[in-house]
Amino acid sequence: MTLLELAGVSVRFGERAVVDAVDLEVAEHEVVCVLGPSGSGKSTLLRVVAGLQPVSAGRVLLGGADQARVPVHRRGVGLMFQDHQLFPHRDVGGNVAFGLRMRGSAGRPGRGSYEERVAELLELVGLPGAQGRPVASLSGGEQQRVALARALAPSPRLLMLDEPLGQLDRGLRERLVVELRELFSRLGTTVLAVTHDQGEAFALADRVVVMREGRIAQAGTPLEVWQRPASEFVARFLGFENVIPAVVAGGAAVTAWGEVRVPAGSPQGEQNLLIRPAGVVQAAAGLRCEVLARTFRGTHVALRLRPEAGPELEAECGLAGAPTVGDRVAVAFSPAEVVVLPAA
Ligand SMILES: Nc1ncnc2c1ncn2[C@@H]1O[C@H](COP(=O)(O)OP(=O)(O)OP(=O)(O)O)[C@@H](O)[C@H]1O
C-alpha cells in the first residue's frame, strides 16, 4: 500500500524551481533513498513532506490524506538531520524521552512507561543502559544512534533521514548503514532518506531516486539503476567515467575507442556509450593502452589506461596478473558491461 504520495510537487524560490513537478510514491515498509548532487533539491523535498516547506504546486498525501492543511506535528513523520541536533544539556535518556513527548498529547504515556520505552529504544539502537550519559561524552557514531532513537521514539509512520551518516568517517558509516538496514527491516519502518553518497543509498535502499536540478533523473532498485543508468548524468553521478559518444548500428557501435559490441536491442543511431570498468578486459589483441595508474581496492585492482586513441579508460582486473604502471596492454570490451545511454 502507498504510504506517501507526491503528485506534481514544485517548490519555487523566485523564478527558480528547486523542486520541479516531482511525482513519487513510497510504499509502506519501503526504504527509499533520494540521491543527487548538492543543490539538486533533496532536502527541500524532505522539508515539503515534513510540512516545513510550503509547495508552489502539487499535493502531498500521507495514507491517502492530503497534507496541505496538516501542521508538522500532526503529520506523524519523524525527522533526523545530519547534524543530529541533540540537546547538549540533556542526558541520553532526556534526549530520547523528548522524542516520546513529541508524540503529542493523545495517548501520552505515564512517566514509568516513558522510562521503559527509552530503555527499549536505546537497546534497539545498540546503546543499552546509556540513559544517564551526558551527550557531550558520546562519540559521533553514538550521537547518531541517540538521534535515531529519538526519531524512532514516537513510532512515526514515516521516518525521514537527511544525510543521516554525513558527518561520520567511512568505516563507521559502512557499519551503521548495515545496522540501519537491519533495524528498518525488523521494525518494518517506512523510510525516506536523502544522501549525496551513492554507496550509502545503494546499501540502505529498496529503491533509489536520483535527482538532478529538482527533477527525478531515474528511479529504480539499486541493481536496476546500477546496471542500466538512464542517462549520462546518472552514469557519471554513479562514478562511471567511461562514457563516450557513439554511433550504434545493429549490434555494434563506432566510438573513438574503436568498434564496441553492444547488447541486443540497444537504441540505434547517435548515442552515448557507457562501458563499466569491469567490461574493459585484457585481451591478446585489441585497443592498445598504457597503464597510467593502478589502485589496489581490496577485491580487485582499478586501472587508469591511456589508449592509443580516444579518452582515458578505467578498467578493473583481478589481483593476479594485474599490470603495473607503465605497462602496455591490449583491451577488449565485454558487451554485458556496455550500456547504450539515450543521447541527452
Ligand atoms: N529558502 C530558500 N530560499 C532560496 N533558495 C533556497 C532556499 N532553500 C533552498 N534553496 C536553494 O534550493 C536549492 C536546493 O536546495 P536543497 O537543500 O534542497 O538541495 P540538496 O540537494 O539537499 O543539497 P545538499 O546536498 O547540498 O544539501 C539550492 O540551490 C538552495 O540554495
The ligand as a MOL file (V3000), in Angstrom:
LIG
                    3D

  0  0  0     0  0            999 V3000
M  V30 BEGIN CTAB
M  V30 COUNTS 31 33 0 0 0
M  V30 BEGIN ATOM
M  V30 1 N 14.6700 29.1850 1.4750 0
M  V30 2 C 15.3630 29.1960 0.3300 0
M  V30 3 N 15.4090 30.3100 -0.4360 0
M  V30 4 C 16.0770 30.3140 -1.6220 0
M  V30 5 N 16.7440 29.2550 -2.1230 0
M  V30 6 C 16.7320 28.1300 -1.3920 0
M  V30 7 C 16.0400 28.0180 -0.1460 0
M  V30 8 N 16.2000 26.7570 0.3300 0
M  V30 9 C 16.9570 26.1170 -0.5870 0
M  V30 10 N 17.2660 26.9050 -1.6090 0
M  V30 11 C 18.0560 26.5340 -2.8030 0
M  V30 12 O 17.4540 25.4070 -3.3770 0
M  V30 13 C 18.4150 24.5220 -3.9380 0
M  V30 14 C 18.1940 23.1260 -3.4530 0
M  V30 15 O 18.4890 23.0520 -2.0800 0
M  V30 16 P 18.4150 21.6900 -1.2650 0
M  V30 17 O 18.9360 21.9770 0.1140 0
M  V30 18 O 17.0810 21.1050 -1.3850 0
M  V30 19 O 19.4480 20.8150 -2.0840 0
M  V30 20 P 20.1250 19.4420 -1.6720 0
M  V30 21 O 20.0260 18.5730 -2.8830 0
M  V30 22 O 19.5510 18.9330 -0.4170 0
M  V30 23 O 21.6170 19.9010 -1.4730 0
M  V30 24 P 22.6940 19.4220 -0.3650 0
M  V30 25 O 23.0790 18.0220 -0.7360 0
M  V30 26 O 23.7980 20.4030 -0.5760 0
M  V30 27 O 22.0210 19.5460 0.9720 0
M  V30 28 C 19.7590 25.0950 -3.5440 0
M  V30 29 O 20.3030 25.7650 -4.6540 0
M  V30 30 C 19.4420 26.0670 -2.4390 0
M  V30 31 O 20.3500 27.1370 -2.4350 0
M  V30 END ATOM
M  V30 BEGIN BOND
M  V30 1 1 1 2
M  V30 2 1 2 3
M  V30 3 2 2 7
M  V30 4 2 3 4
M  V30 5 1 4 5
M  V30 6 2 5 6
M  V30 7 1 6 7
M  V30 8 1 6 10
M  V30 9 1 7 8
M  V30 10 2 8 9
M  V30 11 1 9 10
M  V30 12 1 10 11
M  V30 13 1 11 12
M  V30 14 1 11 30
M  V30 15 1 12 13
M  V30 16 1 13 14
M  V30 17 1 13 28
M  V30 18 1 14 15
M  V30 19 1 15 16
M  V30 20 2 16 17
M  V30 21 1 16 18
M  V30 22 1 16 19
M  V30 23 1 19 20
M  V30 24 2 20 21
M  V30 25 1 20 22
M  V30 26 1 20 23
M  V30 27 1 23 24
M  V30 28 2 24 25
M  V30 29 1 24 26
M  V30 30 1 24 27
M  V30 31 1 28 29
M  V30 32 1 28 30
M  V30 33 1 30 31
M  V30 END BOND
M  V30 END CTAB
M  END
